[in-house]
Amino acid sequence: MSKHTPGPWTVTEHWDGTSIQAGQFHVTHTIQSCGFHEPEMDKAVTQANALLIAAAPDLLEVLKLCQGNISSLLASKHPLVYGKWLSVVEDAIAKATGETK
């Protein structure tokens, strides 16, 4: 079982940044950066970061599905290609879960 808050995560805009929620649970709040770009660009970057964060649980589940499918293919076809894909997927899963590979 994963240690993160289960999805789906949603994004809500606020005057000072963007909140990421999982149902009624507050996951995090990104503060809108100031002075790095023009104000509208700062807002766009903050929103893009929040959307990426909110997609994380879904992306992790997709990676886990891919891991199983690639493992099945690895045994039967093109081990060099699928082996490389499996390594990339497993590295991403380890990074997302804090595990060592």
A tleap script that builds the chain and sets N, CA, C and O, in Angstrom:
source leaprc.protein.ff14SB
mol = sequence {
  NMET SER LYS HIE THR PRO GLY PRO TRP THR
  VAL THR GLU HIE TRP ASP GLY THR SER ILE
  GLN ALA GLY GLN PHE HIE VAL THR HIE THR
  ILE GLN SER CYS GLY PHE HIE GLU PRO GLU
  MET ASP LYS ALA VAL THR GLN ALA ASN ALA
  LEU LEU ILE ALA ALA ALA PRO ASP LEU LEU
  GLU VAL LEU LYS LEU CYS GLN GLY ASN ILE
  SER SER LEU LEU ALA SER LYS HIE PRO LEU
  VAL TYR GLY LYS TRP LEU SER VAL VAL GLU
  ASP ALA ILE ALA LYS ALA THR GLY GLU THR
  CLYS
}
set mol.1.N position { 0.841 -1.188 0.000 }
set mol.1.CA position { 0.000 0.000 0.000 }
set mol.1.C position { 0.880 1.243 0.000 }
set mol.1.O position { 1.879 1.314 0.716 }
set mol.2.N position { 0.501 2.199 -0.797 }
set mol.2.CA position { 1.262 3.436 -0.905 }
set mol.2.C position { 1.064 4.298 0.340 }
set mol.2.O position { 0.026 4.227 0.998 }
set mol.3.N position { 2.061 5.103 0.652 }
set mol.3.CA position { 1.980 5.963 1.818 }
set mol.3.C position { 1.376 7.327 1.499 }
set mol.3.O position { 1.077 8.098 2.410 }
set mol.4.N position { 1.194 7.632 0.216 }
set mol.4.CA position { 0.650 8.948 -0.127 }
set mol.4.C position { -0.867 8.977 0.045 }
set mol.4.O position { -1.518 7.936 0.132 }
set mol.5.N position { -1.407 10.174 0.093 }
set mol.5.CA position { -2.851 10.347 0.180 }
set mol.5.C position { -3.463 9.874 -1.125 }
set mol.5.O position { -3.041 10.303 -2.199 }
set mol.6.N position { -4.452 8.996 -1.047 }
set mol.6.CA position { -5.045 8.484 -2.286 }
set mol.6.C position { -5.698 9.588 -3.111 }
set mol.6.O position { -6.194 10.575 -2.568 }
set mol.7.N position { -5.691 9.410 -4.420 }
set mol.7.CA position { -6.333 10.347 -5.332 }
set mol.7.C position { -7.817 10.076 -5.407 }
set mol.7.O position { -8.300 9.166 -4.733 }
set mol.8.N position { -8.536 10.804 -6.175 }
set mol.8.CA position { -8.003 11.828 -7.067 }
set mol.8.C position { -7.679 13.119 -6.314 }
set mol.8.O position { -8.336 13.469 -5.334 }
set mol.9.N position { -6.666 13.803 -6.790 }
set mol.9.CA position { -6.293 15.104 -6.256 }
set mol.9.C position { -6.851 16.168 -7.183 }
set mol.9.O position { -6.877 15.988 -8.400 }
set mol.10.N position { -7.294 17.269 -6.611 }
set mol.10.CA position { -7.840 18.362 -7.399 }
set mol.10.C position { -7.114 19.663 -7.092 }
set mol.10.O position { -6.478 19.809 -6.047 }
set mol.11.N position { -7.220 20.595 -8.013 }
set mol.11.CA position { -6.535 21.879 -7.904 }
set mol.11.C position { -7.571 22.979 -7.724 }
set mol.11.O position { -8.571 23.022 -8.441 }
set mol.12.N position { -7.327 23.874 -6.756 }
set mol.12.CA position { -8.198 25.020 -6.515 }
set mol.12.C position { -7.347 26.278 -6.464 }
set mol.12.O position { -6.349 26.338 -5.746 }
set mol.13.N position { -7.749 27.273 -7.226 }
set mol.13.CA position { -7.008 28.540 -7.267 }
set mol.13.C position { -7.400 29.426 -6.083 }
set mol.13.O position { -8.566 29.484 -5.694 }
set mol.14.N position { -6.407 30.110 -5.520 }
set mol.14.CA position { -6.611 31.083 -4.443 }
set mol.14.C position { -5.846 32.347 -4.791 }
set mol.14.O position { -5.049 32.352 -5.729 }
set mol.15.N position { -6.078 33.403 -4.055 }
set mol.15.CA position { -5.432 34.676 -4.353 }
set mol.15.C position { -3.904 34.588 -4.228 }
set mol.15.O position { -3.190 35.306 -4.929 }
set mol.16.N position { -3.397 33.723 -3.349 }
set mol.16.CA position { -1.961 33.671 -3.087 }
set mol.16.C position { -1.277 32.440 -3.668 }
set mol.16.O position { -0.090 32.223 -3.426 }
set mol.17.N position { -2.008 31.635 -4.430 }
set mol.17.CA position { -1.402 30.433 -4.979 }
set mol.17.C position { -2.464 29.408 -5.323 }
set mol.17.O position { -3.590 29.754 -5.680 }
set mol.18.N position { -2.094 28.155 -5.213 }
set mol.18.CA position { -2.958 27.067 -5.641 }
set mol.18.C position { -2.943 25.959 -4.599 }
set mol.18.O position { -1.879 25.544 -4.139 }
set mol.19.N position { -4.132 25.479 -4.228 }
set mol.19.CA position { -4.243 24.370 -3.271 }
set mol.19.C position { -4.473 23.067 -4.014 }
set mol.19.O position { -5.119 23.034 -5.061 }
set mol.20.N position { -3.937 22.004 -3.458 }
set mol.20.CA position { -4.167 20.672 -3.979 }
set mol.20.C position { -4.867 19.893 -2.877 }
set mol.20.O position { -4.363 19.786 -1.759 }
set mol.21.N position { -6.038 19.349 -3.205 }
set mol.21.CA position { -6.882 18.644 -2.256 }
set mol.21.C position { -7.074 17.200 -2.695 }
set mol.21.O position { -7.026 16.887 -3.884 }
set mol.22.N position { -7.288 16.336 -1.733 }
set mol.22.CA position { -7.718 14.964 -1.978 }
set mol.22.C position { -9.010 14.809 -1.192 }
set mol.22.O position { -8.990 14.490 -0.003 }
set mol.23.N position { -10.132 15.036 -1.862 }
set mol.23.CA position { -11.402 15.082 -1.151 }
set mol.23.C position { -11.395 16.273 -0.213 }
set mol.23.O position { -11.175 17.403 -0.648 }
set mol.24.N position { -11.633 16.033 1.073 }
set mol.24.CA position { -11.600 17.118 2.061 }
set mol.24.C position { -10.221 17.285 2.686 }
set mol.24.O position { -10.017 18.182 3.504 }
set mol.25.N position { -9.273 16.431 2.310 }
set mol.25.CA position { -7.929 16.479 2.884 }
set mol.25.C position { -7.057 17.446 2.091 }
set mol.25.O position { -6.992 17.368 0.864 }
set mol.26.N position { -6.390 18.352 2.791 }
set mol.26.CA position { -5.479 19.314 2.168 }
set mol.26.C position { -4.130 18.633 1.943 }
set mol.26.O position { -3.468 18.234 2.901 }
set mol.27.N position { -3.721 18.499 0.684 }
set mol.27.CA position { -2.445 17.862 0.370 }
set mol.27.C position { -1.316 18.870 0.474 }
set mol.27.O position { -0.339 18.647 1.190 }
set mol.28.N position { -1.449 19.986 -0.245 }
set mol.28.CA position { -0.413 21.012 -0.211 }
set mol.28.C position { -0.946 22.307 -0.802 }
set mol.28.O position { -2.028 22.332 -1.389 }
set mol.29.N position { -0.194 23.368 -0.646 }
set mol.29.CA position { -0.545 24.667 -1.206 }
set mol.29.C position { 0.710 25.235 -1.850 }
set mol.29.O position { 1.737 25.390 -1.189 }
set mol.30.N position { 0.630 25.538 -3.111 }
set mol.30.CA position { 1.767 26.166 -3.772 }
set mol.30.C position { 1.575 27.670 -3.712 }
set mol.30.O position { 0.511 28.189 -4.049 }
set mol.31.N position { 2.608 28.355 -3.284 }
set mol.31.CA position { 2.559 29.815 -3.191 }
set mol.31.C position { 2.989 30.381 -4.533 }
set mol.31.O position { 3.989 29.955 -5.113 }
set mol.32.N position { 2.221 31.345 -5.017 }
set mol.32.CA position { 2.573 31.939 -6.300 }
set mol.32.C position { 3.896 32.668 -6.158 }
set mol.32.O position { 4.074 33.494 -5.263 }
set mol.33.N position { 4.818 32.350 -7.052 }
set mol.33.CA position { 6.128 32.992 -7.012 }
set mol.33.C position { 5.975 34.463 -7.360 }
set mol.33.O position { 5.049 34.857 -8.069 }
set mol.34.N position { 6.887 35.259 -6.855 }
set mol.34.CA position { 6.835 36.694 -7.096 }
set mol.34.C position { 8.181 37.171 -7.608 }
set mol.34.O position { 9.222 36.856 -7.032 }
set mol.35.N position { 8.154 37.913 -8.668 }
set mol.35.CA position { 9.362 38.571 -9.138 }
set mol.35.C position { 10.261 37.748 -10.032 }
set mol.35.O position { 11.278 38.261 -10.499 }
set mol.36.N position { 9.935 36.496 -10.290 }
set mol.36.CA position { 10.783 35.700 -11.174 }
set mol.36.C position { 10.482 36.006 -12.635 }
set mol.36.O position { 11.376 36.010 -13.480 }
set mol.37.N position { 9.207 36.262 -12.916 }
set mol.37.CA position { 8.747 36.565 -14.264 }
set mol.37.C position { 7.728 37.696 -14.152 }
set mol.37.O position { 7.597 38.328 -13.103 }
set mol.38.N position { 7.033 37.934 -15.211 }
set mol.38.CA position { 5.889 38.843 -15.160 }
set mol.38.C position { 4.807 38.187 -14.301 }
set mol.38.O position { 4.752 36.959 -14.236 }
set mol.39.N position { 3.952 38.959 -13.646 }
set mol.39.CA position { 2.929 38.368 -12.761 }
set mol.39.C position { 2.091 37.278 -13.414 }
set mol.39.O position { 1.822 36.257 -12.780 }
set mol.40.N position { 1.672 37.462 -14.655 }
set mol.40.CA position { 0.861 36.438 -15.314 }
set mol.40.C position { 1.669 35.164 -15.562 }
set mol.40.O position { 1.127 34.062 -15.482 }
set mol.41.N position { 2.959 35.308 -15.861 }
set mol.41.CA position { 3.807 34.130 -16.067 }
set mol.41.C position { 4.027 33.410 -14.750 }
set mol.41.O position { 4.022 32.180 -14.709 }
set mol.42.N position { 4.223 34.170 -13.656 }
set mol.42.CA position { 4.361 33.549 -12.334 }
set mol.42.C position { 3.119 32.733 -12.004 }
set mol.42.O position { 3.226 31.618 -11.493 }
set mol.43.N position { 1.945 33.280 -12.291 }
set mol.43.CA position { 0.692 32.581 -12.017 }
set mol.43.C position { 0.590 31.327 -12.875 }
set mol.43.O position { 0.175 30.277 -12.386 }
set mol.44.N position { 0.959 31.423 -14.138 }
set mol.44.CA position { 0.885 30.265 -15.039 }
set mol.44.C position { 1.830 29.155 -14.597 }
set mol.44.O position { 1.472 27.979 -14.657 }
set mol.45.N position { 3.030 29.514 -14.155 }
set mol.45.CA position { 3.996 28.518 -13.685 }
set mol.45.C position { 3.476 27.845 -12.415 }
set mol.45.O position { 3.566 26.625 -12.278 }
set mol.46.N position { 2.939 28.627 -11.495 }
set mol.46.CA position { 2.379 28.071 -10.254 }
set mol.46.C position { 1.234 27.111 -10.563 }
set mol.46.O position { 1.153 26.035 -9.972 }
set mol.47.N position { 0.354 27.491 -11.480 }
set mol.47.CA position { -0.766 26.624 -11.848 }
set mol.47.C position { -0.279 25.345 -12.518 }
set mol.47.O position { -0.789 24.262 -12.233 }
set mol.48.N position { 0.706 25.463 -13.407 }
set mol.48.CA position { 1.244 24.275 -14.088 }
set mol.48.C position { 1.884 23.321 -13.084 }
set mol.48.O position { 1.711 22.107 -13.191 }
set mol.49.N position { 2.617 23.854 -12.114 }
set mol.49.CA position { 3.227 23.008 -11.078 }
set mol.49.C position { 2.153 22.291 -10.259 }
set mol.49.O position { 2.283 21.105 -9.953 }
set mol.50.N position { 1.098 23.016 -9.910 }
set mol.50.CA position { 0.017 22.410 -9.121 }
set mol.50.C position { -0.690 21.302 -9.902 }
set mol.50.O position { -1.023 20.263 -9.332 }
set mol.51.N position { -0.919 21.508 -11.185 }
set mol.51.CA position { -1.562 20.474 -11.994 }
set mol.51.C position { -0.690 19.227 -12.080 }
set mol.51.O position { -1.202 18.109 -12.027 }
set mol.52.N position { 0.610 19.407 -12.212 }
set mol.52.CA position { 1.525 18.268 -12.256 }
set mol.52.C position { 1.513 17.508 -10.932 }
set mol.52.O position { 1.474 16.278 -10.914 }
set mol.53.N position { 1.546 18.244 -9.833 }
set mol.53.CA position { 1.492 17.617 -8.510 }
set mol.53.C position { 0.177 16.852 -8.343 }
set mol.53.O position { 0.171 15.723 -7.852 }
set mol.54.N position { -0.930 17.465 -8.750 }
set mol.54.CA position { -2.237 16.829 -8.597 }
set mol.54.C position { -2.368 15.565 -9.442 }
set mol.54.O position { -3.140 14.671 -9.098 }
set mol.55.N position { -1.631 15.480 -10.533 }
set mol.55.CA position { -1.677 14.296 -11.399 }
set mol.55.C position { -0.806 13.159 -10.867 }
set mol.55.O position { -0.898 12.037 -11.366 }
set mol.56.N position { 0.024 13.417 -9.881 }
set mol.56.CA position { 0.996 12.430 -9.395 }
set mol.56.C position { 0.386 11.076 -9.011 }
set mol.56.O position { 0.927 10.054 -9.433 }
set mol.57.N position { -0.701 11.004 -8.242 }
set mol.57.CA position { -1.242 9.676 -7.903 }
set mol.57.C position { -1.677 8.891 -9.137 }
set mol.57.O position { -1.469 7.680 -9.213 }
set mol.58.N position { -2.281 9.584 -10.104 }
set mol.58.CA position { -2.712 8.914 -11.331 }
set mol.58.C position { -1.506 8.440 -12.139 }
set mol.58.O position { -1.508 7.330 -12.671 }
set mol.59.N position { -0.486 9.274 -12.229 }
set mol.59.CA position { 0.718 8.903 -12.972 }
set mol.59.C position { 1.407 7.698 -12.333 }
set mol.59.O position { 1.900 6.816 -13.036 }
set mol.60.N position { 1.440 7.662 -11.005 }
set mol.60.CA position { 2.050 6.527 -10.316 }
set mol.60.C position { 1.291 5.236 -10.611 }
set mol.60.O position { 1.907 4.195 -10.839 }
set mol.61.N position { -0.037 5.292 -10.608 }
set mol.61.CA position { -0.831 4.101 -10.914 }
set mol.61.C position { -0.590 3.620 -12.344 }
set mol.61.O position { -0.508 2.417 -12.591 }
set mol.62.N position { -0.477 4.555 -13.279 }
set mol.62.CA position { -0.194 4.188 -14.664 }
set mol.62.C position { 1.175 3.525 -14.769 }
set mol.62.O position { 1.333 2.528 -15.474 }
set mol.63.N position { 2.156 4.073 -14.076 }
set mol.63.CA position { 3.492 3.469 -14.098 }
set mol.63.C position { 3.460 2.042 -13.555 }
set mol.63.O position { 4.122 1.155 -14.094 }
set mol.64.N position { 2.698 1.823 -12.495 }
set mol.64.CA position { 2.607 0.470 -11.927 }
set mol.64.C position { 1.951 -0.499 -12.913 }
set mol.64.O position { 2.366 -1.653 -13.022 }
set mol.65.N position { 0.923 -0.027 -13.634 }
set mol.65.CA position { 0.300 -0.860 -14.662 }
set mol.65.C position { 1.297 -1.164 -15.780 }
set mol.65.O position { 1.395 -2.300 -16.245 }
set mol.66.N position { 2.025 -0.153 -16.200 }
set mol.66.CA position { 3.042 -0.346 -17.244 }
set mol.66.C position { 4.109 -1.332 -16.786 }
set mol.66.O position { 4.559 -2.174 -17.563 }
set mol.67.N position { 4.508 -1.226 -15.531 }
set mol.67.CA position { 5.528 -2.125 -14.998 }
set mol.67.C position { 5.108 -3.580 -15.165 }
set mol.67.O position { 5.907 -4.407 -15.605 }
set mol.68.N position { 3.875 -3.898 -14.821 }
set mol.68.CA position { 3.379 -5.264 -14.955 }
set mol.68.C position { 3.318 -5.708 -16.402 }
set mol.68.O position { 3.712 -6.828 -16.728 }
set mol.69.N position { 2.826 -4.838 -17.275 }
set mol.69.CA position { 2.722 -5.182 -18.689 }
set mol.69.C position { 4.094 -5.343 -19.338 }
set mol.69.O position { 4.308 -6.266 -20.124 }
set mol.70.N position { 5.008 -4.459 -19.014 }
set mol.70.CA position { 6.346 -4.544 -19.587 }
set mol.70.C position { 7.049 -5.800 -19.087 }
set mol.70.O position { 7.761 -6.455 -19.848 }
set mol.71.N position { 6.858 -6.137 -17.829 }
set mol.71.CA position { 7.466 -7.362 -17.290 }
set mol.71.C position { 6.984 -8.584 -18.053 }
set mol.71.O position { 7.768 -9.492 -18.334 }
set mol.72.N position { 5.700 -8.615 -18.391 }
set mol.72.CA position { 5.158 -9.731 -19.168 }
set mol.72.C position { 5.776 -9.784 -20.559 }
set mol.72.O position { 6.129 -10.858 -21.045 }
set mol.73.N position { 5.905 -8.633 -21.194 }
set mol.73.CA position { 6.493 -8.576 -22.531 }
set mol.73.C position { 7.971 -8.921 -22.508 }
set mol.73.O position { 8.490 -9.523 -23.448 }
set mol.74.N position { 8.634 -8.545 -21.453 }
set mol.74.CA position { 10.073 -8.768 -21.336 }
set mol.74.C position { 10.412 -10.252 -21.438 }
set mol.74.O position { 11.418 -10.636 -22.034 }
set mol.75.N position { 9.567 -11.063 -20.854 }
set mol.75.CA position { 9.819 -12.500 -20.865 }
set mol.75.C position { 9.633 -13.108 -22.251 }
set mol.75.O position { 10.232 -14.136 -22.566 }
set mol.76.N position { 8.799 -12.470 -23.084 }
set mol.76.CA position { 8.464 -13.096 -24.358 }
set mol.76.C position { 9.075 -12.447 -25.592 }
set mol.76.O position { 9.356 -13.148 -26.564 }
set mol.77.N position { 9.293 -11.133 -25.590 }
set mol.77.CA position { 9.724 -10.446 -26.805 }
set mol.77.C position { 10.720 -9.332 -26.506 }
set mol.77.O position { 10.609 -8.642 -25.493 }
set mol.78.N position { 11.664 -9.168 -27.372 }
set mol.78.CA position { 12.589 -8.039 -27.381 }
set mol.78.C position { 13.098 -7.625 -25.995 }
set mol.78.O position { 12.814 -6.516 -25.543 }
set mol.79.N position { 13.830 -8.485 -25.331 }
set mol.79.CA position { 14.271 -8.161 -23.973 }
set mol.79.C position { 15.131 -6.901 -23.878 }
set mol.79.O position { 15.101 -6.222 -22.851 }
set mol.80.N position { 15.890 -6.574 -24.911 }
set mol.80.CA position { 16.720 -5.368 -24.824 }
set mol.80.C position { 15.867 -4.105 -24.796 }
set mol.80.O position { 16.127 -3.205 -23.997 }
set mol.81.N position { 14.867 -4.027 -25.644 }
set mol.81.CA position { 13.993 -2.851 -25.681 }
set mol.81.C position { 13.154 -2.777 -24.422 }
set mol.81.O position { 13.145 -1.752 -23.739 }
set mol.82.N position { 12.444 -3.856 -24.106 }
set mol.82.CA position { 11.551 -3.835 -22.955 }
set mol.82.C position { 12.325 -3.751 -21.643 }
set mol.82.O position { 11.825 -3.187 -20.670 }
set mol.83.N position { 13.512 -4.292 -21.602 }
set mol.83.CA position { 14.346 -4.185 -20.406 }
set mol.83.C position { 14.693 -2.739 -20.099 }
set mol.83.O position { 14.693 -2.327 -18.939 }
set mol.84.N position { 14.989 -1.969 -21.140 }
set mol.84.CA position { 15.305 -0.543 -20.955 }
set mol.84.C position { 14.063 0.211 -20.487 }
set mol.84.O position { 14.146 1.048 -19.588 }
set mol.85.N position { 12.907 -0.084 -21.098 }
set mol.85.CA position { 11.666 0.563 -20.676 }
set mol.85.C position { 11.343 0.231 -19.224 }
set mol.85.O position { 10.950 1.103 -18.449 }
set mol.86.N position { 11.512 -1.036 -18.864 }
set mol.86.CA position { 11.216 -1.459 -17.497 }
set mol.86.C position { 12.106 -0.731 -16.500 }
set mol.86.O position { 11.649 -0.328 -15.431 }
set mol.87.N position { 13.355 -0.567 -16.846 }
set mol.87.CA position { 14.287 0.138 -15.965 }
set mol.87.C position { 13.852 1.586 -15.733 }
set mol.87.O position { 13.900 2.076 -14.605 }
set mol.88.N position { 13.431 2.266 -16.789 }
set mol.88.CA position { 12.973 3.657 -16.672 }
set mol.88.C position { 11.719 3.736 -15.806 }
set mol.88.O position { 11.613 4.612 -14.947 }
set mol.89.N position { 10.776 2.833 -16.024 }
set mol.89.CA position { 9.536 2.811 -15.254 }
set mol.89.C position { 9.832 2.521 -13.782 }
set mol.89.O position { 9.293 3.186 -12.898 }
set mol.90.N position { 10.682 1.537 -13.519 }
set mol.90.CA position { 11.009 1.199 -12.132 }
set mol.90.C position { 11.748 2.333 -11.431 }
set mol.90.O position { 11.533 2.567 -10.242 }
set mol.91.N position { 12.610 3.034 -12.147 }
set mol.91.CA position { 13.294 4.193 -11.560 }
set mol.91.C position { 12.295 5.282 -11.167 }
set mol.91.O position { 12.410 5.879 -10.096 }
set mol.92.N position { 11.315 5.539 -12.038 }
set mol.92.CA position { 10.311 6.561 -11.747 }
set mol.92.C position { 9.441 6.162 -10.556 }
set mol.92.O position { 9.116 7.001 -9.716 }
set mol.93.N position { 9.069 4.905 -10.483 }
set mol.93.CA position { 8.271 4.418 -9.349 }
set mol.93.C position { 9.068 4.560 -8.050 }
set mol.93.O position { 8.535 5.001 -7.031 }
set mol.94.N position { 10.345 4.183 -8.096 }
set mol.94.CA position { 11.191 4.299 -6.900 }
set mol.94.C position { 11.319 5.762 -6.466 }
set mol.94.O position { 11.283 6.062 -5.273 }
set mol.95.N position { 11.465 6.658 -7.425 }
set mol.95.CA position { 11.571 8.080 -7.099 }
set mol.95.C position { 10.275 8.584 -6.461 }
set mol.95.O position { 10.310 9.352 -5.500 }
set mol.96.N position { 9.136 8.150 -6.998 }
set mol.96.CA position { 7.837 8.605 -6.489 }
set mol.96.C position { 7.520 8.040 -5.109 }
set mol.96.O position { 6.822 8.681 -4.324 }
set mol.97.N position { 8.017 6.865 -4.811 }
set mol.97.CA position { 7.674 6.209 -3.544 }
set mol.97.C position { 8.784 6.317 -2.482 }
set mol.97.O position { 8.597 5.915 -1.334 }
set mol.98.N position { 9.929 6.860 -2.882 }
set mol.98.CA position { 11.033 6.980 -1.930 }
set mol.98.C position { 11.760 5.688 -1.664 }
set mol.98.O position { 12.515 5.577 -0.699 }
set mol.99.N position { 11.532 4.705 -2.524 }
set mol.99.CA position { 12.181 3.393 -2.360 }
set mol.99.C position { 13.490 3.379 -3.129 }
set mol.99.O position { 13.693 4.160 -4.059 }
set mol.100.N position { 14.362 2.487 -2.729 }
set mol.100.CA position { 15.583 2.290 -3.492 }
set mol.100.C position { 15.407 1.080 -4.384 }
set mol.100.O position { 14.783 0.087 -4.010 }
set mol.101.N position { 15.962 1.189 -5.549 }
set mol.101.CA position { 15.798 0.118 -6.527 }
set mol.101.C position { 16.905 -0.907 -6.402 }
set mol.101.O position { 16.928 -1.885 -7.149 }
savepdb mol mol.pdb
quit
